Amino acid sequence: MARKTLTLGCQKLGCAANAPPDGLAPIPDTKGFRTWPKAVTIKVKLVPRRIPAFYYVAKKNSRTMTDKLVKKKYDPLARKHVEFKESKIK
């Protein structure tokens, strides 16, 4: 015997109307509001070690990469590959 589920629009009855994506559950707050978990990846600015006139933007996993990100990338002002170091995006 197949079990039937009632649907209303796109959502099944008995499910939470505001169900979080990917099975994430909201974290209860002390003030009665619910907050969502923060993103693991953050955007960082990569600036060259010399004159910081040109920069790249990269993503970084803040939990696994705790030290500053250093990448060797092309600097069009110097016209060569130089080391770029992480700094904050303002």
C-alpha positions, 0 to 999 in steps of 0.5 A, spaced: 500 500 500 503 506 497 503 512 502 500 518 499 502 525 501 498 531 501 501 537 498 499 545 498 502 548 492 509 546 492 510 544 499 508 538 503 503 539 509 507 537 515 513 540 513 516 547 516 514 553 511 521 556 512 525 550 512 533 551 511 536 549 505 541 543 505 538 541 512 541 546 516 538 548 522 537 555 525 541 557 531 537 559 537 539 566 540 538 569 547 534 574 545 528 570 542 531 571 535 534 565 530 540 566 527 543 562 521 550 559 521 555 564 518 559 562 512 565 558 512 568 562 506 570 569 506 573 574 501 580 577 501 583 582 498 590 580 495 595 586 494 602 586 492 608 587 497 610 593 493 606 599 491 599 596 492 595 600 486 592 593 483 589 588 487 586 581 486 580 578 490 580 571 492 575 566 496 578 563 503 576 558 507 577 561 514 576 555 518 582 551 515 586 556 512 588 561 519 594 564 516 595 569 511 594 567 504 600 568 499 599 567 492 604 569 486 600 572 481 601 577 475 602 584 476 600 588 470 603 595 473 610 591 474 609 587 468 611 580 472 609 575 477 610 577 484 607 575 491 600 578 493 599 577 500 592 577 503 589 584 506 582 586 509 576 588 504 574 595 506 
